[in-house]
Amino acid sequence: MNKVVKTDKAPGAIGPYSQGIDIGNIVFFSGQIGLDPATGKMQEGIEAQTHQVLKNIKGLLESQGLTFANVVKTTCFLENIDNFKLVNEIYAQYFVEPFPARSAVGIDRLPAGALIEIEVIASK
């Protein structure tokens, strides 16, 4: 049976979805934006938002006894694809080799005025 991931180490869902779903050997986590879970406020700027997104992901992973080493796939959504190089530099501070598979796309807009959103899939 699927288990819902629920933690205060990352922002709560702002719509009809779960923070994540654990299906046994794999956990699918919803995309994270730069909201600080303690204050509910959006971080300012792409650098601060990217760090906050990855801290939120860390909180989700830790709530399930996992680390960034368990992540097998990420998807990065960037409001401005020109931020790709900076995001890569920050991303590399959290993930180490072997890096997870990844997609990165530039899009028109993200929820709550976010500049970046990252979703991850992790294996146990």
Biopython code that builds the backbone (N, CA, C, O; Angstrom):
import numpy as np
from Bio.PDB.StructureBuilder import StructureBuilder

atoms = [
    (1, "MET", "N", (0.839, -1.187, 0.000)),
    (1, "MET", "CA", (0.000, 0.000, 0.000)),
    (1, "MET", "C", (0.880, 1.245, 0.000)),
    (1, "MET", "O", (1.904, 1.282, 0.682)),
    (2, "ASN", "N", (0.490, 2.250, -0.751)),
    (2, "ASN", "CA", (1.225, 3.502, -0.827)),
    (2, "ASN", "C", (1.094, 4.284, 0.467)),
    (2, "ASN", "O", (0.024, 4.332, 1.073)),
    (3, "LYS", "N", (2.211, 4.904, 0.887)),
    (3, "LYS", "CA", (2.200, 5.720, 2.092)),
    (3, "LYS", "C", (2.447, 7.175, 1.712)),
    (3, "LYS", "O", (3.282, 7.474, 0.859)),
    (4, "VAL", "N", (1.720, 8.062, 2.349)),
    (4, "VAL", "CA", (1.870, 9.497, 2.100)),
    (4, "VAL", "C", (3.032, 10.032, 2.931)),
    (4, "VAL", "O", (3.151, 9.727, 4.118)),
    (5, "VAL", "N", (3.881, 10.826, 2.301)),
    (5, "VAL", "CA", (4.965, 11.511, 2.998)),
    (5, "VAL", "C", (4.399, 12.810, 3.556)),
    (5, "VAL", "O", (3.776, 13.590, 2.836)),
    (6, "LYS", "N", (4.623, 13.030, 4.845)),
    (6, "LYS", "CA", (4.163, 14.263, 5.478)),
    (6, "LYS", "C", (5.187, 14.671, 6.522)),
    (6, "LYS", "O", (5.462, 13.916, 7.455)),
    (7, "THR", "N", (5.758, 15.873, 6.368)),
    (7, "THR", "CA", (6.765, 16.368, 7.296)),
    (7, "THR", "C", (6.703, 17.884, 7.382)),
    (7, "THR", "O", (6.292, 18.561, 6.439)),
    (8, "ASP", "N", (7.119, 18.401, 8.527)),
    (8, "ASP", "CA", (7.215, 19.856, 8.665)),
    (8, "ASP", "C", (8.624, 20.337, 8.316)),
    (8, "ASP", "O", (8.930, 21.517, 8.489)),
    (9, "LYS", "N", (9.486, 19.436, 7.825)),
    (9, "LYS", "CA", (10.838, 19.801, 7.393)),
    (9, "LYS", "C", (10.852, 20.405, 5.991)),
    (9, "LYS", "O", (11.905, 20.791, 5.483)),
    (10, "ALA", "N", (9.687, 20.482, 5.378)),
    (10, "ALA", "CA", (9.513, 21.085, 4.058)),
    (10, "ALA", "C", (8.143, 21.737, 4.055)),
    (10, "ALA", "O", (7.282, 21.371, 4.855)),
    (11, "PRO", "N", (7.926, 22.710, 3.155)),
    (11, "PRO", "CA", (6.613, 23.353, 3.107)),
    (11, "PRO", "C", (5.499, 22.343, 2.855)),
    (11, "PRO", "O", (5.680, 21.380, 2.111)),
    (12, "GLY", "N", (4.351, 22.569, 3.478)),
    (12, "GLY", "CA", (3.193, 21.726, 3.231)),
    (12, "GLY", "C", (2.648, 21.958, 1.833)),
    (12, "GLY", "O", (2.956, 22.963, 1.192)),
    (13, "ALA", "N", (1.856, 21.043, 1.380)),
    (13, "ALA", "CA", (1.237, 21.159, 0.059)),
    (13, "ALA", "C", (0.347, 22.397, 0.007)),
    (13, "ALA", "O", (-0.389, 22.688, 0.950)),
    (14, "ILE", "N", (0.426, 23.124, -1.116)),
    (14, "ILE", "CA", (-0.416, 24.313, -1.294)),
    (14, "ILE", "C", (-1.546, 24.031, -2.281)),
    (14, "ILE", "O", (-2.072, 24.942, -2.921)),
    (15, "GLY", "N", (-1.902, 22.776, -2.390)),
    (15, "GLY", "CA", (-2.969, 22.358, -3.285)),
    (15, "GLY", "C", (-3.330, 20.914, -2.993)),
    (15, "GLY", "O", (-2.898, 20.350, -1.987)),
    (16, "PRO", "N", (-4.126, 20.315, -3.877)),
    (16, "PRO", "CA", (-4.562, 18.930, -3.657)),
    (16, "PRO", "C", (-3.505, 17.914, -4.096)),
    (16, "PRO", "O", (-3.684, 17.207, -5.088)),
    (17, "TYR", "N", (-2.414, 17.854, -3.354)),
    (17, "TYR", "CA", (-1.357, 16.882, -3.626)),
    (17, "TYR", "C", (-0.626, 16.578, -2.323)),
    (17, "TYR", "O", (-0.814, 17.267, -1.320)),
    (18, "SER", "N", (0.201, 15.550, -2.345)),
    (18, "SER", "CA", (0.983, 15.147, -1.179)),
    (18, "SER", "C", (2.423, 15.618, -1.340)),
    (18, "SER", "O", (2.882, 15.853, -2.457)),
    (19, "GLN", "N", (3.125, 15.754, -0.239)),
    (19, "GLN", "CA", (4.551, 16.093, -0.303)),
    (19, "GLN", "C", (5.321, 14.979, -1.002)),
    (19, "GLN", "O", (6.350, 15.222, -1.632)),
    (20, "GLY", "N", (4.821, 13.781, -0.888)),
    (20, "GLY", "CA", (5.446, 12.649, -1.551)),
    (20, "GLY", "C", (4.615, 11.404, -1.360)),
    (20, "GLY", "O", (3.712, 11.356, -0.524)),
    (21, "ILE", "N", (4.934, 10.398, -2.148)),
    (21, "ILE", "CA", (4.273, 9.102, -2.052)),
    (21, "ILE", "C", (5.341, 8.021, -2.062)),
    (21, "ILE", "O", (6.156, 7.935, -2.980)),
    (22, "ASP", "N", (5.318, 7.198, -1.021)),
    (22, "ASP", "CA", (6.237, 6.077, -0.856)),
    (22, "ASP", "C", (5.519, 4.833, -1.368)),
    (22, "ASP", "O", (4.485, 4.439, -0.829)),
    (23, "ILE", "N", (6.078, 4.212, -2.423)),
    (23, "ILE", "CA", (5.419, 3.032, -2.989)),
    (23, "ILE", "C", (6.178, 1.741, -2.661)),
    (23, "ILE", "O", (5.938, 0.699, -3.271)),
    (24, "GLY", "N", (7.084, 1.821, -1.705)),
    (24, "GLY", "CA", (7.823, 0.619, -1.295)),
    (24, "GLY", "C", (9.318, 0.833, -1.436)),
    (24, "GLY", "O", (9.990, 1.217, -0.479)),
    (25, "ASN", "N", (9.832, 0.587, -2.623)),
    (25, "ASN", "CA", (11.265, 0.774, -2.865)),
    (25, "ASN", "C", (11.587, 2.136, -3.465)),
    (25, "ASN", "O", (12.754, 2.514, -3.568)),
    (26, "ILE", "N", (10.553, 2.870, -3.859)),
    (26, "ILE", "CA", (10.741, 4.167, -4.498)),
    (26, "ILE", "C", (9.841, 5.190, -3.816)),
    (26, "ILE", "O", (8.703, 4.899, -3.449)),
    (27, "VAL", "N", (10.387, 6.408, -3.656)),
    (27, "VAL", "CA", (9.597, 7.510, -3.112)),
    (27, "VAL", "C", (9.587, 8.630, -4.142)),
    (27, "VAL", "O", (10.639, 9.094, -4.581)),
    (28, "PHE", "N", (8.394, 9.057, -4.520)),
    (28, "PHE", "CA", (8.199, 10.166, -5.445)),
    (28, "PHE", "C", (7.884, 11.403, -4.616)),
    (28, "PHE", "O", (6.899, 11.423, -3.878)),
    (29, "PHE", "N", (8.716, 12.432, -4.734)),
    (29, "PHE", "CA", (8.501, 13.663, -3.975)),
    (29, "PHE", "C", (7.988, 14.753, -4.897)),
    (29, "PHE", "O", (8.460, 14.900, -6.024)),
    (30, "SER", "N", (7.021, 15.516, -4.411)),
    (30, "SER", "CA", (6.499, 16.645, -5.173)),
    (30, "SER", "C", (7.561, 17.722, -5.305)),
    (30, "SER", "O", (8.486, 17.809, -4.498)),
    (31, "GLY", "N", (7.411, 18.534, -6.332)),
    (31, "GLY", "CA", (8.352, 19.620, -6.572)),
    (31, "GLY", "C", (8.399, 20.592, -5.403)),
    (31, "GLY", "O", (7.386, 20.884, -4.768)),
    (32, "GLN", "N", (9.599, 21.081, -5.139)),
    (32, "GLN", "CA", (9.817, 22.038, -4.063)),
    (32, "GLN", "C", (10.197, 23.391, -4.650)),
    (32, "GLN", "O", (10.981, 23.482, -5.595)),
    (33, "ILE", "N", (9.622, 24.439, -4.066)),
    (33, "ILE", "CA", (9.975, 25.799, -4.434)),
    (33, "ILE", "C", (10.675, 26.439, -3.236)),
    (33, "ILE", "O", (10.814, 25.808, -2.188)),
    (34, "GLY", "N", (11.110, 27.673, -3.385)),
    (34, "GLY", "CA", (11.936, 28.326, -2.379)),
    (34, "GLY", "C", (11.223, 28.871, -1.170)),
    (34, "GLY", "O", (11.617, 29.912, -0.644)),
    (35, "LEU", "N", (10.178, 28.196, -0.710)),
    (35, "LEU", "CA", (9.471, 28.610, 0.505)),
    (35, "LEU", "C", (10.196, 28.070, 1.730)),
    (35, "LEU", "O", (10.557, 26.894, 1.786)),
    (36, "ASP", "N", (10.402, 28.936, 2.702)),
    (36, "ASP", "CA", (10.985, 28.522, 3.979)),
    (36, "ASP", "C", (9.871, 27.874, 4.797)),
    (36, "ASP", "O", (8.870, 28.530, 5.083)),
    (37, "PRO", "N", (10.018, 26.594, 5.186)),
    (37, "PRO", "CA", (8.927, 25.931, 5.911)),
    (37, "PRO", "C", (8.669, 26.537, 7.290)),
    (37, "PRO", "O", (7.567, 26.403, 7.822)),
    (38, "ALA", "N", (9.658, 27.195, 7.871)),
    (38, "ALA", "CA", (9.488, 27.787, 9.206)),
    (38, "ALA", "C", (8.661, 29.070, 9.157)),
    (38, "ALA", "O", (7.894, 29.361, 10.075)),
    (39, "THR", "N", (8.826, 29.841, 8.065)),
    (39, "THR", "CA", (8.152, 31.142, 7.975)),
    (39, "THR", "C", (7.050, 31.182, 6.924)),
    (39, "THR", "O", (6.170, 32.042, 6.978)),
    (40, "GLY", "N", (7.093, 30.266, 5.975)),
    (40, "GLY", "CA", (6.138, 30.280, 4.874)),
    (40, "GLY", "C", (6.443, 31.351, 3.844)),
    (40, "GLY", "O", (5.641, 31.588, 2.941)),
    (41, "LYS", "N", (7.592, 32.003, 3.968)),
    (41, "LYS", "CA", (7.950, 33.080, 3.040)),
    (41, "LYS", "C", (8.887, 32.572, 1.952)),
    (41, "LYS", "O", (9.727, 31.700, 2.173)),
    (42, "MET", "N", (8.709, 33.155, 0.765)),
    (42, "MET", "CA", (9.552, 32.836, -0.377)),
    (42, "MET", "C", (10.893, 33.544, -0.223)),
    (42, "MET", "O", (10.941, 34.736, 0.081)),
    (43, "GLN", "N", (11.977, 32.808, -0.434)),
    (43, "GLN", "CA", (13.306, 33.414, -0.441)),
    (43, "GLN", "C", (13.412, 34.339, -1.652)),
    (43, "GLN", "O", (12.704, 34.158, -2.643)),
    (44, "GLU", "N", (14.288, 35.317, -1.567)),
    (44, "GLU", "CA", (14.432, 36.280, -2.661)),
    (44, "GLU", "C", (15.644, 35.939, -3.520)),
    (44, "GLU", "O", (16.731, 35.674, -3.007)),
    (45, "GLY", "N", (15.440, 35.949, -4.827)),
    (45, "GLY", "CA", (16.525, 35.717, -5.777)),
    (45, "GLY", "C", (16.741, 34.243, -6.072)),
    (45, "GLY", "O", (16.404, 33.371, -5.272)),
    (46, "ILE", "N", (17.307, 33.990, -7.230)),
    (46, "ILE", "CA", (17.492, 32.616, -7.692)),
    (46, "ILE", "C", (18.468, 31.840, -6.812)),
    (46, "ILE", "O", (18.251, 30.654, -6.562)),
    (47, "GLU", "N", (19.537, 32.479, -6.337)),
    (47, "GLU", "CA", (20.510, 31.767, -5.513)),
    (47, "GLU", "C", (19.889, 31.315, -4.192)),
    (47, "GLU", "O", (20.006, 30.149, -3.817)),
    (48, "ALA", "N", (19.231, 32.235, -3.489)),
    (48, "ALA", "CA", (18.607, 31.893, -2.202)),
    (48, "ALA", "C", (17.491, 30.874, -2.397)),
    (48, "ALA", "O", (17.344, 29.960, -1.586)),
    (49, "GLN", "N", (16.703, 31.019, -3.463)),
    (49, "GLN", "CA", (15.617, 30.071, -3.711)),
    (49, "GLN", "C", (16.163, 28.682, -4.018)),
    (49, "GLN", "O", (15.604, 27.687, -3.555)),
    (50, "THR", "N", (17.227, 28.596, -4.777)),
    (50, "THR", "CA", (17.795, 27.289, -5.113)),
    (50, "THR", "C", (18.298, 26.581, -3.855)),
    (50, "THR", "O", (18.041, 25.393, -3.663)),
    (51, "HIS", "N", (19.012, 27.311, -3.001)),
    (51, "HIS", "CA", (19.460, 26.708, -1.740)),
    (51, "HIS", "C", (18.271, 26.250, -0.904)),
    (51, "HIS", "O", (18.307, 25.163, -0.329)),
    (52, "GLN", "N", (17.207, 27.069, -0.827)),
    (52, "GLN", "CA", (16.040, 26.706, -0.019)),
    (52, "GLN", "C", (15.343, 25.486, -0.602)),
    (52, "GLN", "O", (14.918, 24.604, 0.144)),
    (53, "VAL", "N", (15.218, 25.423, -1.919)),
    (53, "VAL", "CA", (14.620, 24.255, -2.570)),
    (53, "VAL", "C", (15.375, 22.995, -2.164)),
    (53, "VAL", "O", (14.763, 21.989, -1.805)),
    (54, "LEU", "N", (16.698, 23.049, -2.219)),
    (54, "LEU", "CA", (17.498, 21.871, -1.901)),
    (54, "LEU", "C", (17.458, 21.556, -0.412)),
    (54, "LEU", "O", (17.529, 20.384, -0.043)),
    (55, "LYS", "N", (17.350, 22.544, 0.444)),
    (55, "LYS", "CA", (17.150, 22.299, 1.878)),
    (55, "LYS", "C", (15.790, 21.628, 2.112)),
    (55, "LYS", "O", (15.673, 20.719, 2.934)),
    (56, "ASN", "N", (14.770, 22.083, 1.387)),
    (56, "ASN", "CA", (13.446, 21.459, 1.506)),
    (56, "ASN", "C", (13.501, 20.003, 1.064)),
    (56, "ASN", "O", (12.918, 19.129, 1.705)),
    (57, "ILE", "N", (14.203, 19.751, -0.033)),
    (57, "ILE", "CA", (14.348, 18.376, -0.511)),
    (57, "ILE", "C", (15.087, 17.542, 0.533)),
    (57, "ILE", "O", (14.711, 16.399, 0.792)),
    (58, "LYS", "N", (16.122, 18.100, 1.127)),
    (58, "LYS", "CA", (16.856, 17.397, 2.188)),
    (58, "LYS", "C", (15.916, 17.025, 3.328)),
    (58, "LYS", "O", (15.981, 15.913, 3.850)),
    (59, "GLY", "N", (15.041, 17.956, 3.716)),
    (59, "GLY", "CA", (14.077, 17.680, 4.778)),
    (59, "GLY", "C", (13.124, 16.558, 4.415)),
    (59, "GLY", "O", (12.816, 15.703, 5.245)),
    (60, "LEU", "N", (12.654, 16.559, 3.172)),
    (60, "LEU", "CA", (11.774, 15.480, 2.719)),
    (60, "LEU", "C", (12.510, 14.146, 2.764)),
    (60, "LEU", "O", (11.991, 13.158, 3.282)),
    (61, "LEU", "N", (13.716, 14.126, 2.220)),
    (61, "LEU", "CA", (14.499, 12.894, 2.203)),
    (61, "LEU", "C", (14.740, 12.381, 3.618)),
    (61, "LEU", "O", (14.530, 11.203, 3.905)),
    (62, "GLU", "N", (15.183, 13.280, 4.499)),
    (62, "GLU", "CA", (15.473, 12.867, 5.876)),
    (62, "GLU", "C", (14.238, 12.336, 6.590)),
    (62, "GLU", "O", (14.342, 11.448, 7.435)),
    (63, "SER", "N", (13.076, 12.873, 6.254)),
    (63, "SER", "CA", (11.844, 12.397, 6.897)),
    (63, "SER", "C", (11.562, 10.938, 6.568)),
    (63, "SER", "O", (10.782, 10.278, 7.254)),
    (64, "GLN", "N", (12.197, 10.442, 5.518)),
    (64, "GLN", "CA", (12.019, 9.048, 5.097)),
    (64, "GLN", "C", (13.274, 8.220, 5.325)),
    (64, "GLN", "O", (13.380, 7.096, 4.836)),
    (65, "GLY", "N", (14.236, 8.785, 6.077)),
    (65, "GLY", "CA", (15.479, 8.074, 6.345)),
    (65, "GLY", "C", (16.407, 8.011, 5.145)),
    (65, "GLY", "O", (17.225, 7.097, 5.042)),
    (66, "LEU", "N", (16.289, 8.969, 4.238)),
    (66, "LEU", "CA", (17.063, 8.969, 3.001)),
    (66, "LEU", "C", (17.996, 10.179, 2.957)),
    (66, "LEU", "O", (17.880, 11.094, 3.772)),
    (67, "THR", "N", (18.921, 10.172, 1.995)),
    (67, "THR", "CA", (19.829, 11.287, 1.754)),
    (67, "THR", "C", (19.828, 11.598, 0.256)),
    (67, "THR", "O", (19.154, 10.933, -0.531)),
    (68, "PHE", "N", (20.591, 12.616, -0.116)),
    (68, "PHE", "CA", (20.713, 12.942, -1.541)),
    (68, "PHE", "C", (21.296, 11.771, -2.330)),
    (68, "PHE", "O", (21.046, 11.658, -3.530)),
    (69, "ALA", "N", (22.068, 10.900, -1.682)),
    (69, "ALA", "CA", (22.639, 9.730, -2.362)),
    (69, "ALA", "C", (21.561, 8.759, -2.828)),
    (69, "ALA", "O", (21.812, 7.955, -3.726)),
    (70, "ASN", "N", (20.363, 8.814, -2.240)),
    (70, "ASN", "CA", (19.259, 7.940, -2.641)),
    (70, "ASN", "C", (18.504, 8.458, -3.859)),
    (70, "ASN", "O", (17.714, 7.723, -4.451)),
    (71, "VAL", "N", (18.735, 9.707, -4.241)),
    (71, "VAL", "CA", (17.998, 10.310, -5.356)),
    (71, "VAL", "C", (18.499, 9.733, -6.672)),
    (71, "VAL", "O", (19.698, 9.728, -6.952)),
    (72, "VAL", "N", (17.549, 9.242, -7.480)),
    (72, "VAL", "CA", (17.905, 8.639, -8.766)),
    (72, "VAL", "C", (17.502, 9.497, -9.957)),
    (72, "VAL", "O", (18.014, 9.313, -11.061)),
    (73, "LYS", "N", (16.573, 10.448, -9.733)),
    (73, "LYS", "CA", (16.096, 11.304, -10.838)),
    (73, "LYS", "C", (15.642, 12.633, -10.280)),
    (73, "LYS", "O", (14.957, 12.683, -9.259)),
    (74, "THR", "N", (16.021, 13.711, -10.947)),
    (74, "THR", "CA", (15.520, 15.039, -10.599)),
    (74, "THR", "C", (14.975, 15.709, -11.851)),
    (74, "THR", "O", (15.399, 15.421, -12.971)),
    (75, "THR", "N", (14.034, 16.600, -11.635)),
    (75, "THR", "CA", (13.546, 17.466, -12.696)),
    (75, "THR", "C", (13.592, 18.886, -12.159)),
    (75, "THR", "O", (13.012, 19.192, -11.117)),
    (76, "CYS", "N", (14.297, 19.756, -12.893)),
    (76, "CYS", "CA", (14.447, 21.159, -12.509)),
    (76, "CYS", "C", (13.643, 22.027, -13.470)),
    (76, "CYS", "O", (13.780, 21.927, -14.690)),
    (77, "PHE", "N", (12.812, 22.868, -12.900)),
    (77, "PHE", "CA", (12.019, 23.815, -13.676)),
    (77, "PHE", "C", (12.548, 25.206, -13.366)),
    (77, "PHE", "O", (12.563, 25.623, -12.208)),
    (78, "LEU", "N", (12.979, 25.923, -14.390)),
    (78, "LEU", "CA", (13.560, 27.251, -14.206)),
    (78, "LEU", "C", (12.702, 28.303, -14.896)),
    (78, "LEU", "O", (12.373, 28.182, -16.076)),
    (79, "GLU", "N", (12.350, 29.330, -14.146)),
    (79, "GLU", "CA", (11.580, 30.432, -14.727)),
    (79, "GLU", "C", (12.422, 31.164, -15.768)),
    (79, "GLU", "O", (11.879, 31.738, -16.712)),
    (80, "ASN", "N", (13.745, 31.148, -15.603)),
    (80, "ASN", "CA", (14.648, 31.761, -16.574)),
    (80, "ASN", "C", (15.794, 30.787, -16.827)),
    (80, "ASN", "O", (16.649, 30.596, -15.963)),
    (81, "ILE", "N", (15.815, 30.178, -17.995)),
    (81, "ILE", "CA", (16.826, 29.163, -18.310)),
    (81, "ILE", "C", (18.234, 29.756, -18.290)),
    (81, "ILE", "O", (19.210, 29.010, -18.216)),
    (82, "ASP", "N", (18.358, 31.081, -18.354)),
    (82, "ASP", "CA", (19.670, 31.719, -18.250)),
    (82, "ASP", "C", (20.301, 31.501, -16.872)),
    (82, "ASP", "O", (21.503, 31.712, -16.707)),
    (83, "ASN", "N", (19.514, 31.087, -15.890)),
    (83, "ASN", "CA", (20.030, 30.787, -14.549)),
    (83, "ASN", "C", (20.587, 29.378, -14.438)),
    (83, "ASN", "O", (21.015, 28.969, -13.359)),
    (84, "PHE", "N", (20.591, 28.632, -15.529)),
    (84, "PHE", "CA", (21.005, 27.233, -15.533)),
    (84, "PHE", "C", (22.408, 27.034, -14.960)),
    (84, "PHE", "O", (22.613, 26.122, -14.158)),
    (85, "LYS", "N", (23.377, 27.866, -15.352)),
    (85, "LYS", "CA", (24.754, 27.705, -14.878)),
    (85, "LYS", "C", (24.839, 27.910, -13.370)),
    (85, "LYS", "O", (25.473, 27.114, -12.677)),
    (86, "LEU", "N", (24.214, 28.959, -12.851)),
    (86, "LEU", "CA", (24.232, 29.214, -11.409)),
    (86, "LEU", "C", (23.549, 28.088, -10.643)),
    (86, "LEU", "O", (24.054, 27.640, -9.614)),
    (87, "VAL", "N", (22.416, 27.634, -11.134)),
    (87, "VAL", "CA", (21.704, 26.523, -10.488)),
    (87, "VAL", "C", (22.587, 25.278, -10.468)),
    (87, "VAL", "O", (22.623, 24.573, -9.459)),
    (88, "ASN", "N", (23.299, 24.992, -11.558)),
    (88, "ASN", "CA", (24.208, 23.841, -11.599)),
    (88, "ASN", "C", (25.279, 23.938, -10.520)),
    (88, "ASN", "O", (25.596, 22.944, -9.866)),
    (89, "GLU", "N", (25.837, 25.129, -10.331)),
    (89, "GLU", "CA", (26.882, 25.321, -9.320)),
    (89, "GLU", "C", (26.339, 25.027, -7.917)),
    (89, "GLU", "O", (27.016, 24.390, -7.110)),
    (90, "ILE", "N", (25.134, 25.483, -7.631)),
    (90, "ILE", "CA", (24.524, 25.249, -6.318)),
    (90, "ILE", "C", (24.123, 23.783, -6.180)),
    (90, "ILE", "O", (24.365, 23.167, -5.142)),
    (91, "TYR", "N", (23.517, 23.228, -7.214)),
    (91, "TYR", "CA", (23.086, 21.830, -7.249)),
    (91, "TYR", "C", (24.254, 20.909, -6.902)),
    (91, "TYR", "O", (24.089, 19.948, -6.151)),
    (92, "ALA", "N", (25.438, 21.206, -7.452)),
    (92, "ALA", "CA", (26.620, 20.371, -7.234)),
    (92, "ALA", "C", (27.116, 20.421, -5.791)),
    (92, "ALA", "O", (27.935, 19.590, -5.397)),
    (93, "GLN", "N", (26.636, 21.377, -4.994)),
    (93, "GLN", "CA", (26.998, 21.435, -3.576)),
    (93, "GLN", "C", (26.188, 20.431, -2.757)),
    (93, "GLN", "O", (26.553, 20.127, -1.621)),
    (94, "TYR", "N", (25.099, 19.917, -3.314)),
    (94, "TYR", "CA", (24.208, 19.003, -2.594)),
    (94, "TYR", "C", (24.296, 17.565, -3.115)),
    (94, "TYR", "O", (24.190, 16.614, -2.340)),
    (95, "PHE", "N", (24.487, 17.413, -4.410)),
    (95, "PHE", "CA", (24.561, 16.087, -5.018)),
    (95, "PHE", "C", (26.018, 15.759, -5.346)),
    (95, "PHE", "O", (26.785, 16.626, -5.767)),
    (96, "VAL", "N", (26.381, 14.498, -5.146)),
    (96, "VAL", "CA", (27.730, 14.049, -5.481)),
    (96, "VAL", "C", (27.629, 12.864, -6.445)),
    (96, "VAL", "O", (26.561, 12.278, -6.623)),
    (97, "GLU", "N", (28.754, 12.528, -7.055)),
    (97, "GLU", "CA", (28.757, 11.414, -7.998)),
    (97, "GLU", "C", (28.499, 10.102, -7.280)),
    (97, "GLU", "O", (28.955, 9.939, -6.148)),
    (98, "PRO", "N", (27.808, 9.188, -7.868)),
    (98, "PRO", "CA", (27.192, 9.319, -9.188)),
    (98, "PRO", "C", (25.946, 10.194, -9.116)),
    (98, "PRO", "O", (25.046, 9.948, -8.311)),
    (99, "PHE", "N", (25.905, 11.207, -9.959)),
    (99, "PHE", "CA", (24.782, 12.136, -9.962)),
    (99, "PHE", "C", (23.518, 11.435, -10.448)),
    (99, "PHE", "O", (23.585, 10.513, -11.261)),
    (100, "PRO", "N", (22.358, 11.879, -9.943)),
    (100, "PRO", "CA", (21.110, 11.304, -10.445)),
    (100, "PRO", "C", (20.860, 11.731, -11.890)),
    (100, "PRO", "O", (21.410, 12.727, -12.361)),
    (101, "ALA", "N", (20.032, 10.972, -12.575)),
    (101, "ALA", "CA", (19.562, 11.402, -13.890)),
    (101, "ALA", "C", (18.803, 12.717, -13.691)),
    (101, "ALA", "O", (18.239, 12.947, -12.621)),
    (102, "ARG", "N", (18.786, 13.576, -14.707)),
    (102, "ARG", "CA", (18.151, 14.876, -14.513)),
    (102, "ARG", "C", (17.619, 15.427, -15.815)),
    (102, "ARG", "O", (18.178, 15.208, -16.890)),
    (103, "SER", "N", (16.518, 16.150, -15.685)),
    (103, "SER", "CA", (15.992, 16.976, -16.763)),
    (103, "SER", "C", (15.929, 18.390, -16.238)),
    (103, "SER", "O", (15.691, 18.600, -15.048)),
    (104, "ALA", "N", (16.138, 19.366, -17.106)),
    (104, "ALA", "CA", (16.007, 20.768, -16.723)),
    (104, "ALA", "C", (15.295, 21.491, -17.859)),
    (104, "ALA", "O", (15.679, 21.379, -19.023)),
    (105, "VAL", "N", (14.260, 22.229, -17.505)),
    (105, "VAL", "CA", (13.482, 22.934, -18.522)),
    (105, "VAL", "C", (13.218, 24.367, -18.087)),
    (105, "VAL", "O", (13.054, 24.655, -16.902)),
    (106, "GLY", "N", (13.180, 25.246, -19.057)),
    (106, "GLY", "CA", (12.773, 26.620, -18.820)),
    (106, "GLY", "C", (11.271, 26.710, -19.061)),
    (106, "GLY", "O", (10.757, 26.174, -20.043)),
    (107, "ILE", "N", (10.582, 27.384, -18.169)),
    (107, "ILE", "CA", (9.130, 27.510, -18.297)),
    (107, "ILE", "C", (8.714, 28.959, -18.080)),
    (107, "ILE", "O", (9.513, 29.788, -17.645)),
    (108, "ASP", "N", (7.475, 29.248, -18.382)),
    (108, "ASP", "CA", (6.968, 30.612, -18.303)),
    (108, "ASP", "C", (6.806, 31.099, -16.873)),
    (108, "ASP", "O", (7.287, 32.181, -16.537)),
    (109, "ARG", "N", (6.140, 30.325, -16.025)),
    (109, "ARG", "CA", (5.905, 30.742, -14.638)),
    (109, "ARG", "C", (5.786, 29.526, -13.739)),
    (109, "ARG", "O", (5.467, 28.422, -14.179)),
    (110, "LEU", "N", (6.058, 29.771, -12.446)),
    (110, "LEU", "CA", (5.939, 28.737, -11.416)),
    (110, "LEU", "C", (4.997, 29.233, -10.328)),
    (110, "LEU", "O", (4.733, 30.433, -10.251)),
    (111, "PRO", "N", (4.481, 28.338, -9.481)),
    (111, "PRO", "CA", (3.577, 28.751, -8.408)),
    (111, "PRO", "C", (4.232, 29.746, -7.445)),
    (111, "PRO", "O", (5.439, 29.697, -7.208)),
    (112, "ALA", "N", (3.430, 30.631, -6.905)),
    (112, "ALA", "CA", (3.823, 31.566, -5.840)),
    (112, "ALA", "C", (4.978, 32.487, -6.235)),
    (112, "ALA", "O", (5.689, 32.991, -5.365)),
    (113, "GLY", "N", (5.169, 32.709, -7.524)),
    (113, "GLY", "CA", (6.239, 33.586, -7.970)),
    (113, "GLY", "C", (7.627, 32.976, -7.857)),
    (113, "GLY", "O", (8.622, 33.700, -7.894)),
    (114, "ALA", "N", (7.711, 31.660, -7.719)),
    (114, "ALA", "CA", (8.998, 30.976, -7.594)),
    (114, "ALA", "C", (9.802, 31.124, -8.876)),
    (114, "ALA", "O", (9.252, 31.231, -9.972)),
    (115, "LEU", "N", (11.125, 31.127, -8.707)),
    (115, "LEU", "CA", (12.039, 31.192, -9.836)),
    (115, "LEU", "C", (12.563, 29.817, -10.227)),
    (115, "LEU", "O", (13.091, 29.632, -11.324)),
    (116, "ILE", "N", (12.412, 28.848, -9.314)),
    (116, "ILE", "CA", (12.889, 27.490, -9.542)),
    (116, "ILE", "C", (12.013, 26.498, -8.779)),
    (116, "ILE", "O", (11.507, 26.807, -7.700)),
    (117, "GLU", "N", (11.839, 25.320, -9.340)),
    (117, "GLU", "CA", (11.183, 24.209, -8.665)),
    (117, "GLU", "C", (11.960, 22.952, -9.043)),
    (117, "GLU", "O", (12.339, 22.768, -10.200)),
    (118, "ILE", "N", (12.191, 22.093, -8.060)),
    (118, "ILE", "CA", (12.874, 20.818, -8.318)),
    (118, "ILE", "C", (12.065, 19.703, -7.679)),
    (118, "ILE", "O", (11.659, 19.800, -6.521)),
    (119, "GLU", "N", (11.832, 18.640, -8.444)),
    (119, "GLU", "CA", (11.202, 17.430, -7.914)),
    (119, "GLU", "C", (12.200, 16.303, -7.996)),
    (119, "GLU", "O", (13.064, 16.289, -8.873)),
    (120, "VAL", "N", (12.083, 15.350, -7.079)),
    (120, "VAL", "CA", (13.021, 14.225, -7.062)),
    (120, "VAL", "C", (12.295, 12.893, -6.876)),
    (120, "VAL", "O", (11.194, 12.819, -6.330)),
    (121, "ILE", "N", (12.962, 11.853, -7.356)),
    (121, "ILE", "CA", (12.538, 10.474, -7.132)),
    (121, "ILE", "C", (13.725, 9.784, -6.458)),
    (121, "ILE", "O", (14.861, 9.880, -6.923)),
    (122, "ALA", "N", (13.440, 9.085, -5.352)),
    (122, "ALA", "CA", (14.514, 8.423, -4.610)),
    (122, "ALA", "C", (14.215, 6.934, -4.460)),
    (122, "ALA", "O", (13.058, 6.515, -4.416)),
    (123, "SER", "N", (15.280, 6.151, -4.384)),
    (123, "SER", "CA", (15.138, 4.717, -4.131)),
    (123, "SER", "C", (15.656, 4.430, -2.736)),
    (123, "SER", "O", (16.532, 5.123, -2.220)),
    (124, "LYS", "N", (15.092, 3.390, -2.139)),
    (124, "LYS", "CA", (15.519, 3.004, -0.783)),
    (124, "LYS", "C", (16.636, 1.980, -0.852)),
    (124, "LYS", "O", (17.128, 1.533, 0.184)),
]
sb = StructureBuilder()
sb.init_structure("model")
sb.init_model(0)
sb.init_chain("A")
sb.init_seg("    ")
for serial, (resi, resn, name, xyz) in enumerate(atoms, 1):
    if name == "N":
        sb.init_residue(resn, " ", resi, " ")
    sb.init_atom(name, np.array(xyz, "f"), 0.0, 1.0, " ", f" {name:<3s}", serial, name[0])
structure = sb.get_structure()
